Amino acid sequence: MKKLLLLSMLLITTGIKVNAAQDFSKAEIKAKQVSGDVYMLEGPGGNIGVLATDEGLLLVDDKFAPLATKIEQAMTSIKSAPLKYVVNTHYHGDHTGSNAHFAKHAPIFAHSNVRKRVEQDNKKSGADLPVVTYEQGVTIHLANEKIQLLHLPSGHTDGDSVVYFKQANVIHMGDLFFQGRFPYIDLKAGGTVKGYLANIKKVASSYPKDIKIIPGHGVLTDMAGLAEFIAMIEYSVEHIEKAIKAGNSDEQILKAGIGDKYKSWSWNFITEERWIKTLTADLRK
């Protein structure tokens, strides 16, 4: 399990291809109903969203390539219907790894920068690439559900989208939300700390207060959970900016730490140290 987790964390940052020899045989993909026809699939990699209707299925993100068959089994166990559409919330390999498998059945939608980065950064081509791209957003209609894809710029990456299921009142936020933990902000792929904060605040102010939220990583949550996440990032930005203005060096800021209130948000991929380094690197620009 430890080796599998380390592999997952590596692939979040690199998007590299998983070697077929890597063992995902014991990995489990579990389905959880969120609301109405919308479900969440949990397991190694980013959380998946599934819309399951009698007219077909829609998949939001698709984890790692070796998990494709298990994802398909979990998805069709909810409802035996054809896959109609796939959405990528961003380009990282733990969200796009099974693209080629599912592209056999349905077109993949994503922001235009996702296609570019899957090709250039992940070194993928052909069926791995989204085939329907947009700049601002697009709406997909399936059965009685309206699925609204909205691009939010310069946040986790430069190609992030949130996916809102209007009828079910559920939003999948991709990696614009790491529930209960410090987020990964990909500064090398167009992500920015303040852009990330602006984006999640926009979600909080733009959607119904009783909405259910599927985060990119972490457990199913709601607006209260998002508010806690926003408060942590606001505190972090203010804390680091204050230290920078006081003339503290990166080493001094790192030694001082983030403060006791949010130490528990540290995890094995984005530790307190890495979160502080991300903040200082971006906020000093």
KEGUZA-635903 format. One line per field, with one value per residue: residue number from 1; residue in one letter; x, y, z of N, C-alpha, C in turn. Coordinates in Angstrom, 3 decimals. Each point is the difference from the previous one (the first is absolute). Layout:
N
nr = [NUM/...]
rest = [a/...]
nx = [X/...]
ny = [Y/...]
nz = [Z/...]
cax = [X/...]
cay = [Y/...]
caz = [Z/...]
cx = [X/...]
cy = [Y/...]
cz = [Z/...]
//
This chain:
285
nr = [1/2/3/4/5/6/7/8/9/10/11/12/13/14/15/16/17/18/19/20/21/22/23/24/25/26/27/28/29/30/31/32/33/34/35/36/37/38/39/40/41/42/43/44/45/46/47/48/49/50/51/52/53/54/55/56/57/58/59/60/61/62/63/64/65/66/67/68/69/70/71/72/73/74/75/76/77/78/79/80/81/82/83/84/85/86/87/88/89/90/91/92/93/94/95/96/97/98/99/100/101/102/103/104/105/106/107/108/109/110/111/112/113/114/115/116/117/118/119/120/121/122/123/124/125/126/127/128/129/130/131/132/133/134/135/136/137/138/139/140/141/142/143/144/145/146/147/148/149/150/151/152/153/154/155/156/157/158/159/160/161/162/163/164/165/166/167/168/169/170/171/172/173/174/175/176/177/178/179/180/181/182/183/184/185/186/187/188/189/190/191/192/193/194/195/196/197/198/199/200/201/202/203/204/205/206/207/208/209/210/211/212/213/214/215/216/217/218/219/220/221/222/223/224/225/226/227/228/229/230/231/232/233/234/235/236/237/238/239/240/241/242/243/244/245/246/247/248/249/250/251/252/253/254/255/256/257/258/259/260/261/262/263/264/265/266/267/268/269/270/271/272/273/274/275/276/277/278/279/280/281/282/283/284/285]
rest = [m/k/k/l/l/l/l/s/m/l/l/i/t/t/g/i/k/v/n/a/a/q/d/f/s/k/a/e/i/k/a/k/q/v/s/g/d/v/y/m/l/e/g/p/g/g/n/i/g/v/l/a/t/d/e/g/l/l/l/v/d/d/k/f/a/p/l/a/t/k/i/e/q/a/m/t/s/i/k/s/a/p/l/k/y/v/v/n/t/h/y/h/g/d/h/t/g/s/n/a/h/f/a/k/h/a/p/i/f/a/h/s/n/v/r/k/r/v/e/q/d/n/k/k/s/g/a/d/l/p/v/v/t/y/e/q/g/v/t/i/h/l/a/n/e/k/i/q/l/l/h/l/p/s/g/h/t/d/g/d/s/v/v/y/f/k/q/a/n/v/i/h/m/g/d/l/f/f/q/g/r/f/p/y/i/d/l/k/a/g/g/t/v/k/g/y/l/a/n/i/k/k/v/a/s/s/y/p/k/d/i/k/i/i/p/g/h/g/v/l/t/d/m/a/g/l/a/e/f/i/a/m/i/e/y/s/v/e/h/i/e/k/a/i/k/a/g/n/s/d/e/q/i/l/k/a/g/i/g/d/k/y/k/s/w/s/w/n/f/i/t/e/e/r/w/i/k/t/l/t/a/d/l/r/k]
nx = [0.834/1.103/0.444/-1.228/-0.007/1.256/-0.400/-1.117/0.761/0.872/-1.030/-0.388/1.291/0.149/-1.103/1.088/0.326/-1.028/1.074/-0.222/1.298/-0.367/-0.041/-1.101/0.454/0.537/0.161/-0.764/-1.000/-0.353/-1.247/-0.240/-1.296/0.013/-0.696/-1.246/0.322/0.496/1.122/0.693/1.086/0.277/1.275/1.086/0.644/-0.327/-0.890/-0.836/-0.602/-1.164/-0.486/-0.942/-0.344/-1.289/0.276/0.731/1.326/0.352/1.275/0.267/1.073/1.231/0.614/0.607/0.788/0.815/-0.640/0.221/0.388/0.687/0.430/0.204/0.527/0.663/0.310/0.224/0.608/0.201/0.320/-0.622/0.801/-0.086/1.318/-0.479/0.504/1.217/0.236/1.006/0.120/1.076/1.286/0.105/1.039/-0.225/-0.211/1.062/0.498/-1.327/0.419/1.111/-0.156/-0.355/1.047/0.120/-0.568/0.769/-0.455/1.228/-0.612/0.601/0.556/0.202/0.308/-1.083/-0.574/0.377/-0.396/-1.102/0.018/0.208/-0.752/-1.129/0.374/-1.272/-0.648/-0.571/-0.436/1.202/-0.099/-0.444/-1.200/-0.636/0.512/0.164/-0.384/-1.273/-0.667/-0.750/-1.195/-0.068/-0.889/-0.370/-0.987/-0.334/1.277/0.299/1.048/0.324/0.836/0.702/0.725/0.892/0.518/1.219/-0.473/-0.516/-0.523/0.368/-0.423/-0.185/-0.850/-1.115/-0.627/-1.019/-0.557/-0.675/-0.559/1.145/0.387/0.893/1.148/0.687/0.887/0.208/1.240/-1.103/-0.093/0.899/-0.974/0.053/0.622/1.295/-0.272/0.003/0.842/-0.288/0.992/0.489/-1.265/0.396/0.234/-0.846/0.642/0.165/0.385/0.673/0.436/0.255/0.502/0.556/0.392/0.329/0.493/0.584/0.224/0.275/0.084/-1.069/-0.458/-1.010/0.911/0.119/1.175/0.384/0.906/1.092/0.227/-0.313/-0.713/-1.140/-0.283/0.007/-0.851/-0.406/0.173/-0.615/-0.878/0.146/-0.099/-0.994/-0.503/0.337/-0.458/-1.088/-0.091/0.226/-0.802/-0.889/0.143/0.079/-1.027/-0.526/0.401/-0.474/-1.075/0.109/0.251/-0.825/1.035/0.165/1.255/-0.062/-0.615/0.856/0.977/-0.611/-0.133/-1.045/0.382/-0.299/-0.731/0.955/0.760/-1.216/0.077/1.148/0.434/0.069/-0.879/-0.991/1.242/0.084/1.135/-0.591/-1.010/0.840/0.714/-1.172/-0.424/1.171/0.125/-1.305/-0.082/1.197/-0.782]
ny = [-1.202/-0.044/-1.083/-0.463/0.419/-0.444/-1.071/-0.015/0.290/-0.916/-0.747/0.486/-0.044/-1.239/-0.666/-0.649/-0.804/-0.672/-0.562/-0.813/-0.024/1.262/-0.324/0.076/-1.252/0.555/0.908/0.759/-0.080/0.903/-0.343/1.302/-0.178/1.050/0.047/-0.457/0.340/0.807/-0.608/-0.437/-0.152/-0.741/0.328/-0.704/1.159/0.896/0.641/-0.972/0.748/-0.545/0.331/-0.664/0.069/-0.169/1.262/-0.229/-0.165/0.815/0.062/0.387/0.091/-0.548/0.617/-1.147/-0.155/-0.551/1.094/0.141/-1.258/0.266/1.093/-0.668/-0.953/0.908/0.585/-1.126/-0.175/1.291/-0.013/-1.021/0.973/0.409/0.067/1.210/0.421/0.538/0.433/0.768/-0.003/-0.749/0.262/0.105/-0.849/0.457/0.842/-0.248/-0.799/-0.085/1.182/-0.633/-0.568/1.101/0.469/-1.290/0.544/1.065/1.172/0.522/0.659/1.144/0.815/0.953/0.585/-0.707/0.194/1.255/-0.005/-0.635/0.755/1.220/0.080/-0.618/0.623/0.361/-0.868/0.245/-1.191/0.278/0.627/0.999/-0.281/0.371/1.138/0.777/1.258/0.335/-0.795/-1.016/-0.182/-1.105/-0.459/-0.663/-0.663/0.063/-0.348/1.153/-0.323/0.917/0.111/0.424/0.704/-0.282/1.168/-0.409/-1.207/-1.213/0.244/0.045/-1.217/0.514/-0.989/0.625/-1.052/0.740/-0.894/0.755/-1.012/-0.676/1.218/-0.415/0.313/-0.339/0.216/-1.286/0.320/0.690/-1.255/0.145/-0.831/0.945/0.488/0.238/0.950/-0.684/1.012/-0.352/0.615/-1.184/-0.174/1.217/-0.791/0.666/0.440/1.249/-0.557/-0.903/0.928/0.798/-1.097/-0.405/1.257/-0.050/-1.206/0.428/1.011/-0.992/-0.906/-0.804/0.555/-0.701/0.446/-1.158/-0.183/-0.389/-0.182/0.588/0.309/-1.078/0.138/-0.561/1.235/1.205/1.019/-0.656/-1.150/0.554/0.476/-1.183/-0.528/0.826/-0.214/-1.280/0.104/0.640/-0.815/-1.029/0.568/0.336/-1.213/-0.502/0.699/-0.178/-1.263/-0.034/0.701/-0.899/-0.474/-0.942/-0.776/-0.723/-0.048/1.295/0.198/-0.820/0.564/1.158/-0.604/-0.766/-0.457/-0.081/1.036/0.030/-0.302/-0.254/1.075/-0.150/-0.452/-1.277/0.600/0.738/-0.102/0.330/-0.673/-0.952/0.059/0.147/-0.971/-0.596/0.318/-0.268/-1.096/-0.168/0.175/-0.478/-0.525]
nz = [0.000/0.792/-0.702/0.104/1.276/0.163/-0.675/0.735/1.047/-0.451/-0.290/1.182/0.304/-0.452/0.330/0.464/-0.979/0.497/0.478/-1.023/0.388/0.155/1.269/-0.747/0.067/1.079/-0.946/0.754/-0.835/0.893/-0.262/0.031/0.307/-0.821/-1.149/0.020/-1.244/0.926/-0.363/1.038/-0.774/1.070/0.138/-0.360/0.204/-0.919/0.739/-0.320/-0.919/0.274/-1.171/0.664/-1.284/-0.241/-0.333/1.091/-0.018/0.984/-0.376/1.235/-0.789/-0.156/1.002/0.413/-1.046/0.923/0.385/-1.308/0.016/1.102/-0.608/-1.120/0.737/0.716/-1.143/-0.660/1.184/-0.197/-1.289/-0.544/-0.399/-1.260/-0.075/0.335/1.174/-0.221/1.234/-0.400/1.340/-0.285/-0.216/1.296/0.067/1.237/-1.007/-0.756/0.928/0.174/-0.440/-0.351/1.178/0.648/-0.671/0.241/1.058/0.318/-0.469/0.054/0.981/-0.325/0.881/-0.883/1.154/0.300/-1.169/0.090/1.264/-0.320/-1.086/0.481/1.093/-0.308/-1.135/-0.074/-0.739/-1.160/0.385/0.474/-1.162/0.767/-0.482/1.103/-0.475/1.040/-0.003/-0.044/-0.804/0.380/-0.550/0.728/-0.874/1.084/-0.631/1.279/-0.178/0.553/-0.761/0.908/-1.030/1.039/-0.882/0.946/-0.377/-0.304/0.204/-0.070/-1.208/-1.282/0.347/1.219/0.203/0.380/0.503/-0.410/0.807/-0.840/-0.615/0.057/-0.405/-0.894/0.576/-1.083/0.977/-0.329/-0.402/-0.246/0.434/0.982/0.230/0.957/-1.079/0.111/-0.882/-1.131/-0.102/-1.235/0.636/-0.345/0.352/0.369/1.030/0.773/1.074/-0.433/-1.141/0.679/0.846/-1.029/-0.544/1.123/0.138/-1.285/0.186/1.111/-0.836/-0.840/0.960/-0.030/1.082/-0.531/-0.844/-0.634/0.611/-1.220/0.952/-0.489/1.283/0.709/1.104/-0.334/-0.455/0.559/-0.020/1.070/-0.651/-1.044/0.868/0.594/-1.194/-0.314/1.212/-0.239/-1.247/0.401/1.019/-0.820/-0.902/0.929/0.509/-1.209/-0.458/1.185/-0.075/-1.239/0.335/0.962/-1.212/0.396/0.154/-1.084/0.418/0.277/-1.154/-0.581/0.685/-0.275/-1.189/-0.202/1.181/1.279/-0.376/-0.931/1.024/0.461/-0.782/0.611/-1.177/-0.375/-0.765/0.517/0.445/1.266/-0.060/-0.700/0.846/1.022/-0.539/-0.201/1.203/0.572/-0.723/0.205/1.309/-0.214/-0.942]
cax = [-0.834/0.889/0.605/-1.060/-0.257/1.126/-0.141/-1.090/0.448/0.923/-0.726/-0.715/0.881/0.655/-0.900/0.670/-0.734/0.203/0.519/-0.973/0.450/-0.404/-1.083/-1.231/-0.951/-0.756/-0.699/-1.458/-0.756/-1.294/-0.994/-0.826/-0.994/0.133/-1.340/-0.675/0.707/1.438/0.758/1.426/0.813/1.192/1.075/1.271/-0.122/-1.038/-1.389/-0.749/-1.434/-0.763/-1.433/-0.540/-1.392/-0.451/0.443/1.442/0.853/1.024/1.108/0.867/1.344/0.077/1.088/1.166/-0.306/-0.238/-1.266/-1.110/-1.003/-0.682/-0.874/-1.127/-0.851/-0.694/-0.926/-1.126/-0.747/-1.019/-1.034/0.485/-0.368/1.212/0.699/-0.273/0.936/1.044/0.505/1.242/0.026/1.325/0.816/0.867/-0.168/-0.934/-1.350/-0.137/0.768/-0.782/-0.659/0.028/-0.967/-1.381/-0.197/-0.550/-1.452/-0.633/0.912/0.522/-0.122/0.917/0.517/1.006/1.325/0.131/0.475/1.406/0.891/0.022/0.898/1.360/0.560/-0.169/0.556/-1.013/-0.527/-1.116/-1.226/0.146/-0.258/-1.388/-0.345/-0.880/0.614/-0.702/0.775/-0.706/-0.833/-0.957/-1.062/-0.382/-1.334/-0.159/-1.263/-0.571/1.069/0.793/1.348/0.659/1.444/0.475/1.449/0.461/1.403/1.165/-0.246/0.807/0.770/-0.610/-1.075/-0.990/-1.441/-0.906/-1.099/-1.204/-1.195/-0.989/-1.184/0.383/0.614/1.311/1.110/1.314/0.933/1.342/1.012/-0.222/-0.421/0.564/-0.793/0.665/1.457/0.627/-0.138/1.123/-0.164/1.020/0.514/0.645/-1.043/-0.928/-0.724/0.445/-0.636/-1.121/-0.997/-0.662/-0.897/-1.098/-0.873/-0.844/-0.953/-1.032/-0.899/-0.786/-0.981/-0.745/-0.840/-0.918/0.630/-0.224/0.602/0.949/1.253/0.987/1.326/0.944/0.543/-0.662/-1.347/-1.144/-0.221/-1.017/0.481/0.678/1.351/0.713/0.278/1.168/1.133/0.260/0.563/1.383/0.844/0.069/0.935/1.343/0.468/0.238/1.122/1.252/0.212/0.449/1.399/0.793/0.074/0.863/1.374/0.481/0.491/-0.751/0.390/-0.654/-1.432/-0.179/0.256/-1.116/-1.136/-1.288/-0.811/-0.617/-1.388/-0.144/1.019/-0.638/-0.343/1.162/-0.140/1.270/0.386/0.198/0.310/0.055/1.188/-0.220/-1.024/0.661/0.886/-0.858/-0.487/1.080/0.463/-0.979/-0.332/1.146/0.082]
cay = [1.202/1.161/0.165/0.469/1.400/0.782/0.057/0.920/1.358/0.332/0.206/1.269/1.078/-0.229/-0.468/-1.012/-1.234/-1.057/-1.229/-1.084/-0.923/0.486/-0.831/0.627/-1.114/0.039/1.285/-0.082/1.176/-0.093/0.990/0.592/0.923/1.363/0.567/-0.334/-0.918/0.276/-0.860/0.252/-1.205/0.219/-0.968/0.681/1.090/0.986/-0.447/-0.025/0.248/-0.758/0.227/-1.264/0.132/-1.058/0.349/-0.140/0.400/1.031/-0.239/1.156/-0.472/-1.456/-0.589/-0.571/-0.952/-1.381/-0.098/0.248/-1.076/0.077/1.185/-0.362/-0.929/0.761/0.907/-0.746/-0.638/0.981/-0.117/-0.605/0.897/0.386/1.232/1.013/1.122/0.029/1.348/0.135/1.271/0.567/-0.938/-0.888/-1.411/-0.725/0.391/-0.226/-1.183/-0.999/0.642/-0.812/-1.102/0.468/0.667/-0.998/-0.025/1.320/1.142/0.611/1.454/0.657/1.300/-0.145/-0.201/-1.389/-0.737/0.380/-0.528/-1.458/-0.309/0.514/-0.300/-1.423/-0.739/-0.914/0.396/-0.821/-0.156/0.600/1.435/0.465/0.314/1.173/0.965/1.265/1.035/0.472/-1.059/-0.621/-0.724/-1.297/-0.414/-1.452/-0.313/1.245/0.716/1.020/-0.062/1.248/0.001/1.380/0.156/0.997/0.115/0.239/-0.484/-1.205/0.049/0.988/-0.634/-0.568/0.181/-0.607/-0.653/0.182/-0.751/0.951/-0.669/-0.721/0.979/-0.545/0.532/-0.655/1.113/-0.393/0.322/1.296/-0.283/-1.128/0.087/-0.239/-0.090/1.026/-0.337/0.068/1.034/-0.299/1.287/-0.192/-0.228/1.124/0.192/1.080/-0.044/0.931/-0.438/-1.144/0.549/0.708/-0.983/-0.720/0.982/0.165/-1.158/0.172/1.077/-0.136/-1.193/-0.085/-0.243/-1.377/-0.868/-1.023/0.231/-1.058/0.609/-0.808/-0.967/0.126/-0.556/0.790/1.072/0.998/1.376/0.216/-0.532/0.920/1.211/-0.294/-0.039/1.393/0.677/-0.444/0.625/1.433/0.118/-0.322/1.120/1.141/-0.365/0.030/1.367/0.800/-0.365/0.530/1.457/0.260/-0.209/-1.328/-0.853/-1.237/-0.910/0.460/-0.269/-1.451/-0.375/0.481/-0.893/0.551/0.268/-1.209/-0.191/-0.799/-1.041/-1.293/-0.076/-0.572/-1.408/-0.523/0.583/1.423/0.210/1.408/0.578/0.213/1.035/1.282/0.272/0.418/1.350/0.994/0.074/0.733/1.308/0.900/0.476]
caz = [0.000/0.050/-1.319/-0.891/0.309/-0.501/-1.465/-0.292/0.230/-1.079/-1.243/0.065/-0.433/-1.281/-1.033/-0.807/-0.242/0.982/-0.582/0.115/1.032/1.315/0.516/0.485/0.084/1.250/0.101/-0.070/-0.424/0.674/-0.421/1.058/-0.550/0.517/-0.053/-1.240/-0.894/0.062/0.902/0.146/0.054/0.812/-0.185/-0.286/-0.970/0.246/0.074/-1.248/0.037/-0.994/-0.182/-0.491/-0.430/-0.901/-1.342/-0.098/1.107/-0.182/0.918/0.275/0.329/-0.163/0.777/-0.668/-1.070/0.436/0.732/-0.924/0.042/1.300/-0.072/-0.866/0.744/1.043/-0.663/-0.561/1.093/0.393/-1.032/-1.234/-1.094/-0.732/0.354/-1.017/0.051/1.030/0.264/0.776/0.718/-0.277/-0.773/0.768/-0.339/0.864/-0.419/-1.452/-0.368/-0.733/-1.143/-1.224/0.162/-0.090/-1.292/-0.921/0.171/0.105/-0.173/1.219/0.055/0.929/-0.428/-1.052/0.586/0.425/-1.172/-0.234/1.039/-0.096/-1.111/0.162/1.318/0.292/-1.142/-0.530/-1.310/-0.472/0.785/1.330/-0.067/-0.125/-1.394/0.027/0.909/0.145/0.678/1.198/0.546/-0.905/0.701/-0.564/0.413/-0.008/0.676/0.558/0.695/-0.689/0.565/-0.380/0.166/0.090/0.171/0.968/-0.421/0.864/1.351/0.193/-1.241/-0.904/-0.758/0.926/-0.154/0.961/-0.715/0.811/-0.371/0.495/0.536/1.218/0.891/0.373/-0.784/0.080/-0.075/-0.385/1.006/0.631/1.372/0.734/1.217/1.269/-0.113/-0.821/-1.425/-0.921/-1.016/-1.001/-0.462/-1.299/-1.007/-0.028/1.250/0.881/1.311/0.083/-0.965/0.637/1.018/-0.678/-0.642/0.956/0.535/-1.024/0.137/1.231/-0.154/-1.254/-0.045/1.143/1.299/0.429/-0.999/0.437/-0.714/-0.193/-0.133/-0.774/0.959/1.292/0.110/-0.451/0.949/-0.328/0.062/1.281/-0.184/-0.887/0.773/0.821/-0.928/-0.365/1.176/0.146/-1.017/0.322/1.120/-0.477/-0.833/0.886/0.869/-0.762/-0.495/1.143/0.250/-1.117/0.168/1.163/-0.438/0.353/-1.084/-0.183/1.073/1.228/-0.140/0.110/1.394/0.819/-0.242/-0.405/1.187/0.565/-0.420/-1.216/-0.115/-0.278/-1.420/-0.674/-0.349/-0.481/-1.287/0.257/1.405/0.395/-0.646/-1.426/-0.130/0.240/-1.132/-1.118/0.299/-0.089/-1.390/-0.830/0.554/-0.145/-1.383]
cx = [0.871/0.611/-1.015/-0.283/1.115/-0.050/-1.066/0.452/0.963/-0.748/-0.826/0.865/0.536/-0.940/0.615/-0.831/0.309/0.493/-0.982/0.369/-0.399/-1.267/-1.137/-1.057/-0.859/-0.754/-1.503/-0.586/-1.410/-0.917/-0.832/-0.995/0.138/-1.369/-0.622/0.773/1.515/0.655/1.466/0.710/1.295/1.006/1.289/-0.162/-1.130/-1.391/-0.683/-1.458/-0.678/-1.448/-0.552/-1.484/-0.373/0.471/1.502/0.722/0.930/1.030/0.819/1.309/0.046/1.266/1.161/-0.401/-0.236/-1.319/-1.217/-1.095/-0.785/-0.936/-1.247/-0.966/-0.799/-1.070/-1.237/-0.776/-1.080/-1.175/0.627/-0.517/1.289/0.616/-0.166/1.066/1.008/0.471/1.310/-0.012/1.335/0.879/0.767/-0.359/-0.931/-1.452/-0.258/0.634/-0.731/-0.708/-0.088/-1.010/-1.425/-0.300/-0.512/-1.525/-0.660/1.028/0.399/-0.038/1.020/0.333/1.139/1.404/0.221/0.515/1.486/0.920/0.006/0.988/1.443/0.642/-0.092/0.538/-0.957/-0.494/-1.221/-1.182/0.098/-0.403/-1.490/-0.279/-0.990/0.580/-0.752/0.917/-0.658/-0.801/-0.936/-1.041/-0.335/-1.372/-0.106/-1.196/-0.583/1.054/0.721/1.364/0.784/1.486/0.478/1.507/0.282/1.513/1.008/-0.228/0.910/0.956/-0.600/-1.165/-1.124/-1.438/-0.707/-1.207/-1.229/-1.164/-1.191/-1.194/0.310/0.572/1.301/1.055/1.256/1.025/1.392/0.984/0.008/-0.495/0.668/-0.642/0.853/1.506/0.546/-0.091/1.339/-0.337/1.173/0.503/0.650/-1.008/-1.065/-0.811/0.576/-0.774/-1.228/-1.081/-0.807/-1.026/-1.190/-0.995/-0.909/-0.990/-1.128/-0.993/-0.909/-1.104/-0.942/-0.988/-0.862/0.704/-0.180/0.586/0.895/1.237/0.868/1.355/0.894/0.604/-0.653/-1.428/-1.037/-0.325/-1.033/0.599/0.702/1.439/0.834/0.367/1.226/1.268/0.403/0.669/1.457/0.912/0.110/0.995/1.435/0.592/0.348/1.244/1.332/0.279/0.512/1.477/0.917/0.189/0.895/1.471/0.586/0.453/-0.876/0.293/-0.675/-1.501/-0.278/0.178/-1.159/-1.238/-1.288/-0.856/-0.765/-1.385/-0.136/1.082/-0.600/-0.398/1.159/-0.248/1.241/0.419/0.256/0.140/-0.060/1.177/-0.252/-1.055/0.622/0.914/-0.789/-0.461/1.092/0.469/-0.936/-0.235/1.169/0.095/-0.443]
cy = [1.254/0.272/0.537/1.476/0.894/0.134/1.000/1.446/0.458/0.349/1.275/1.112/-0.193/-0.364/-1.093/-1.264/-1.020/-1.231/-1.128/-0.971/0.456/-0.710/0.831/-1.084/0.045/1.310/-0.201/1.327/-0.149/1.142/0.470/0.948/1.352/0.656/-0.356/-1.026/0.185/-0.835/0.436/-1.347/0.329/-1.115/0.742/1.067/0.935/-0.599/0.134/0.352/-0.793/0.477/-1.248/0.158/-1.158/0.245/-0.112/0.565/1.128/-0.178/1.280/-0.520/-1.532/-0.636/-0.507/-1.076/-1.436/-0.206/0.098/-1.060/0.029/1.205/-0.328/-0.922/0.733/0.896/-0.740/-0.770/0.942/-0.077/-0.568/0.811/0.428/1.291/0.987/1.092/-0.212/1.443/-0.107/1.355/0.725/-1.121/-1.050/-1.474/-0.790/0.391/-0.311/-1.316/-1.039/0.578/-0.908/-1.139/0.487/0.750/-0.962/0.058/1.371/1.107/0.586/1.517/0.554/1.392/-0.215/-0.234/-1.421/-0.840/0.294/-0.663/-1.525/-0.422/0.395/-0.406/-1.489/-0.899/-1.068/0.518/-0.839/0.001/0.582/1.465/0.319/0.410/1.146/0.966/1.325/0.982/0.432/-1.110/-0.552/-0.722/-1.272/-0.358/-1.523/-0.351/1.309/0.838/0.986/0.051/1.203/-0.075/1.445/0.015/1.114/0.102/0.108/-0.420/-1.159/-0.157/1.125/-0.591/-0.570/0.291/-0.588/-0.505/0.001/-0.784/0.762/-0.675/-0.685/0.930/-0.545/0.669/-0.830/1.102/-0.387/0.393/1.469/-0.188/-1.280/0.048/-0.330/-0.076/1.132/-0.405/-0.037/1.065/-0.128/1.297/-0.110/-0.195/1.080/0.204/1.160/-0.072/0.913/-0.313/-1.160/0.501/0.701/-0.982/-0.702/0.949/0.254/-1.154/0.188/1.031/-0.202/-1.160/-0.093/-0.396/-1.437/-1.018/-1.052/0.089/-1.251/0.689/-0.869/-1.099/0.249/-0.483/0.968/1.059/0.995/1.397/0.306/-0.502/0.903/1.277/-0.193/0.017/1.418/0.739/-0.383/0.698/1.504/0.249/-0.205/1.145/1.199/-0.236/0.136/1.397/0.913/-0.261/0.548/1.510/0.386/-0.235/-1.348/-0.774/-1.234/-0.977/0.374/-0.299/-1.482/-0.460/0.406/-0.876/0.731/0.381/-1.241/-0.298/-0.949/-1.060/-1.350/-0.158/-0.540/-1.477/-0.444/0.532/1.494/0.180/1.489/0.687/0.297/1.086/1.383/0.368/0.435/1.436/1.048/0.172/0.856/1.420/0.986/0.581/1.458]
cz = [0.000/-1.369/-0.991/0.225/-0.517/-1.509/-0.386/0.142/-1.096/-1.267/0.015/-0.569/-1.402/-1.115/-0.843/-0.093/1.078/-0.719/0.250/1.110/1.403/0.449/0.572/0.278/1.261/0.196/-0.155/-0.457/0.570/-0.427/1.191/-0.658/0.678/0.084/-1.333/-0.804/0.028/1.099/0.029/0.073/0.723/-0.227/-0.275/-1.074/0.358/0.047/-1.358/0.275/-1.101/-0.001/-0.656/-0.321/-0.913/-1.428/-0.183/1.207/-0.401/1.104/0.167/0.586/0.017/0.571/-0.871/-1.006/0.487/0.748/-0.911/0.083/1.306/0.057/-0.808/0.719/1.075/-0.605/-0.506/1.069/0.524/-0.959/-1.267/-1.188/-0.705/0.527/-1.138/-0.059/1.118/0.135/0.775/0.704/-0.147/-0.542/0.794/-0.187/0.881/-0.270/-1.478/-0.459/-0.823/-1.221/-1.219/0.065/-0.219/-1.295/-1.065/-0.015/-0.074/-0.217/1.345/-0.130/1.001/-0.509/-0.997/0.559/0.504/-1.166/-0.247/1.016/0.047/-1.088/0.312/1.332/0.343/-1.106/-0.517/-1.346/-0.332/0.932/1.401/0.025/-0.026/-1.439/-0.119/1.021/-0.037/0.717/1.305/0.676/-1.043/0.852/-0.753/0.549/-0.132/0.872/0.543/0.711/-0.917/0.695/-0.513/0.330/-0.038/0.226/0.996/-0.162/1.139/1.444/0.345/-1.185/-0.841/-0.789/0.836/-0.413/1.211/-0.784/0.897/-0.589/0.590/0.647/1.335/1.068/0.606/-0.871/0.250/-0.227/-0.470/1.091/0.406/1.431/0.484/1.376/1.231/-0.038/-0.860/-1.474/-0.730/-1.036/-0.961/-0.632/-1.384/-1.126/0.053/1.249/0.799/1.308/0.051/-1.028/0.551/1.020/-0.640/-0.600/1.004/0.683/-0.998/0.052/1.205/-0.146/-1.193/-0.038/1.257/1.298/0.485/-0.976/0.666/-0.894/-0.033/-0.161/-0.882/0.845/1.341/-0.065/-0.560/1.047/-0.521/0.111/1.326/-0.079/-0.892/0.744/0.891/-0.850/-0.405/1.155/0.195/-0.998/0.228/1.139/-0.474/-0.806/0.885/0.864/-0.740/-0.539/1.119/0.280/-1.085/0.154/1.175/-0.326/0.357/-1.227/-0.123/1.137/1.321/-0.021/0.192/1.444/0.903/-0.165/-0.317/1.206/0.429/-0.576/-1.183/-0.178/-0.385/-1.464/-0.827/-0.294/-0.754/-1.360/0.128/1.509/0.312/-0.695/-1.475/-0.241/0.190/-1.166/-1.230/0.205/-0.185/-1.450/-0.849/0.492/-0.047/-1.404/-0.093]
//
